[in-house]
Amino acid sequence: MTDNLSSQRRSWNMSRIRSTDTKPEIVLRSVLHRMGFRFRLHCRGLSGRPDIVLPKYNTVIFVHGCFWHQHPGCIEAVRPKSNKKYWTAKLEGNVKRDMKNRRALRREGWRVFRFWECQIEKDPIRIAMRVAKHLRGIAQESTEYALPPRAELLKAAESRAGCNKRR
């Protein structure tokens, strides 16, 4: 299938793709914050600049986009049919860099979590509970969390992500 957009329009579309503060990332952060976890964002001193850093627990979380980081078996990870040489090199390079960064962080003593945008979109609370389970095991913290309904969490995350703003 050929690209129906002009090169200027395609460039404009690509410039709007965010690398930080994506909707899945904000949703996961919102749930973790409501569970009582405090974190830092995109720490420059760490390999790969993890999306969420929990220094108290020596834990980092990457929230990967299924297309950009090539989630195996995901429908969103389909490679473009045009300019195959460029996209193959670009996407395979992303996957190799991710693996290198995760290894480096583990060598430095960090616990590394990686979640895909499709996993978070399906059930962000389950993902956050999985992280909490591991973190509670480290710190022996309380397991009681008063989370609002899923719809309320998603609505709050969307408003924080700027999805309701008109451009």
C-alpha positions as CSV (number, residue, x, y, z in Angstrom):
1,M,0.0,0.0,0.0
2,T,1.4,3.4,-0.9
3,D,1.5,6.4,1.4
4,N,-1.5,8.7,0.8
5,L,0.1,11.6,2.6
6,S,2.5,14.2,1.2
7,S,6.0,14.3,2.6
8,Q,5.2,17.5,4.5
9,R,2.1,16.0,6.1
10,R,3.9,12.8,6.9
11,S,6.7,14.8,8.5
12,W,4.1,16.8,10.5
13,N,2.5,13.6,11.7
14,M,5.8,12.1,12.7
15,S,6.8,15.2,14.7
16,R,3.7,14.8,16.8
17,I,4.7,11.3,18.1
18,R,5.8,11.7,21.7
19,S,8.8,9.9,23.2
20,T,7.9,10.8,26.8
21,D,4.6,11.3,28.7
22,T,2.7,9.0,26.4
23,K,-0.8,8.0,27.4
24,P,0.1,4.4,28.5
25,E,3.0,5.8,30.5
26,I,0.8,8.4,32.2
27,V,-1.9,5.8,33.0
28,L,0.6,3.5,34.6
29,R,2.2,6.4,36.6
30,S,-1.3,7.5,37.7
31,V,-2.1,4.0,39.1
32,L,1.3,3.6,40.8
33,H,1.0,7.0,42.4
34,R,-2.5,6.3,43.7
35,M,-1.0,3.1,45.2
36,G,1.4,5.2,47.2
37,F,4.6,4.8,45.1
38,R,6.7,7.8,44.5
39,F,9.1,7.9,41.5
40,R,11.2,10.0,39.3
41,L,10.8,10.3,35.5
42,H,13.3,9.8,32.7
43,C,16.5,9.9,34.7
44,R,19.3,11.0,32.4
45,G,22.0,9.3,34.4
46,L,20.6,5.8,33.7
47,S,21.0,3.7,30.6
48,G,18.1,4.1,28.3
49,R,16.5,6.9,30.4
50,P,13.8,4.7,31.9
51,D,10.2,6.1,31.9
52,I,9.7,5.5,35.6
53,V,12.4,5.2,38.2
54,L,11.6,4.0,41.8
55,P,15.0,4.8,43.5
56,K,13.7,3.6,46.9
57,Y,13.2,0.1,45.5
58,N,16.1,0.2,43.0
59,T,13.6,-0.5,40.2
60,V,13.1,1.0,36.8
61,I,10.1,0.6,34.4
62,F,10.1,1.0,30.6
63,V,6.8,1.6,28.9
64,H,7.5,0.6,25.3
65,G,5.4,1.4,22.2
66,C,4.5,-1.8,20.4
67,F,5.5,-0.3,17.0
68,W,8.7,1.5,17.9
69,H,10.1,-1.3,20.1
70,Q,8.6,-4.2,18.0
71,H,6.5,-6.1,20.4
72,P,6.6,-9.7,19.3
73,G,3.3,-11.0,18.1
74,C,1.5,-7.7,18.4
75,I,-0.6,-6.4,15.6
76,E,0.7,-2.9,16.1
77,A,4.3,-4.0,15.5
78,V,3.8,-4.4,11.7
79,R,6.7,-2.9,9.7
80,P,5.9,-0.3,7.0
81,K,5.9,-1.6,3.5
82,S,7.5,1.5,2.0
83,N,11.2,2.3,2.6
84,K,11.8,-1.1,4.0
85,K,15.6,-0.8,4.3
86,Y,15.3,2.3,6.5
87,W,12.5,0.9,8.8
88,T,14.2,-2.4,9.2
89,A,17.5,-0.8,10.3
90,K,15.6,1.7,12.5
91,L,13.4,-0.8,14.3
92,E,16.0,-3.5,14.7
93,G,18.3,-0.9,16.1
94,N,15.7,0.1,18.7
95,V,15.3,-3.5,19.8
96,K,19.1,-4.0,20.1
97,R,19.5,-0.7,22.1
98,D,16.7,-1.7,24.4
99,M,18.3,-5.1,25.2
100,K,21.7,-3.4,25.7
101,N,20.1,-0.8,28.1
102,R,18.3,-3.5,30.1
103,R,21.5,-5.5,30.5
104,A,23.5,-2.4,31.6
105,L,20.8,-1.5,34.2
106,R,20.8,-5.1,35.6
107,R,24.6,-5.0,35.9
108,E,24.3,-1.8,37.9
109,G,21.9,-3.6,40.3
110,W,18.5,-2.2,39.1
111,R,15.4,-4.4,38.8
112,V,14.1,-3.8,35.3
113,F,10.4,-4.0,34.2
114,R,9.3,-3.6,30.6
115,F,5.7,-3.2,29.7
116,W,4.1,-2.8,26.3
117,E,1.5,-0.1,25.5
118,C,-1.1,-2.8,24.5
119,Q,-0.7,-4.5,27.9
120,I,-1.2,-1.2,29.7
121,E,-4.2,-0.2,27.6
122,K,-5.9,-3.6,28.3
123,D,-5.4,-3.5,32.1
124,P,-3.2,-0.9,33.7
125,I,-4.3,-1.9,37.2
126,R,-3.1,-5.5,36.8
127,I,0.2,-4.2,35.5
128,A,0.6,-1.9,38.5
129,M,-0.4,-4.6,40.9
130,R,2.3,-6.8,39.4
131,V,4.9,-4.1,40.1
132,A,3.5,-3.5,43.6
133,K,3.7,-7.2,44.4
134,H,7.4,-7.2,43.6
135,L,8.1,-4.0,45.4
136,R,6.2,-5.0,48.5
137,G,8.3,-8.1,48.6
138,I,11.3,-5.9,48.9
139,A,10.0,-3.4,51.5
140,Q,7.4,-5.5,53.4
141,E,4.8,-2.8,52.8
142,S,1.1,-2.9,53.4
143,T,-1.0,-4.5,50.6
144,E,-4.1,-2.3,51.0
145,Y,-4.7,0.2,48.2
146,A,-7.9,2.2,47.6
147,L,-8.0,2.6,43.9
148,P,-10.7,4.5,42.1
149,P,-12.7,2.7,39.3
150,R,-10.8,2.0,36.1
151,A,-12.9,4.5,34.1
152,E,-12.0,7.2,36.5
153,L,-8.3,6.4,36.3
154,L,-8.3,6.4,32.6
155,K,-10.2,9.7,32.4
156,A,-7.7,11.3,34.8
157,A,-4.8,10.0,32.8
158,E,-6.2,11.2,29.5
159,S,-6.7,14.7,30.9
160,R,-3.1,14.7,32.2
161,A,-1.9,13.4,28.8
162,G,-3.6,16.3,27.1
163,C,-5.8,14.1,25.0
164,N,-8.8,16.4,25.5
165,K,-7.0,19.5,24.2
166,R,-7.7,20.7,20.8
167,R,-4.8,21.5,18.5
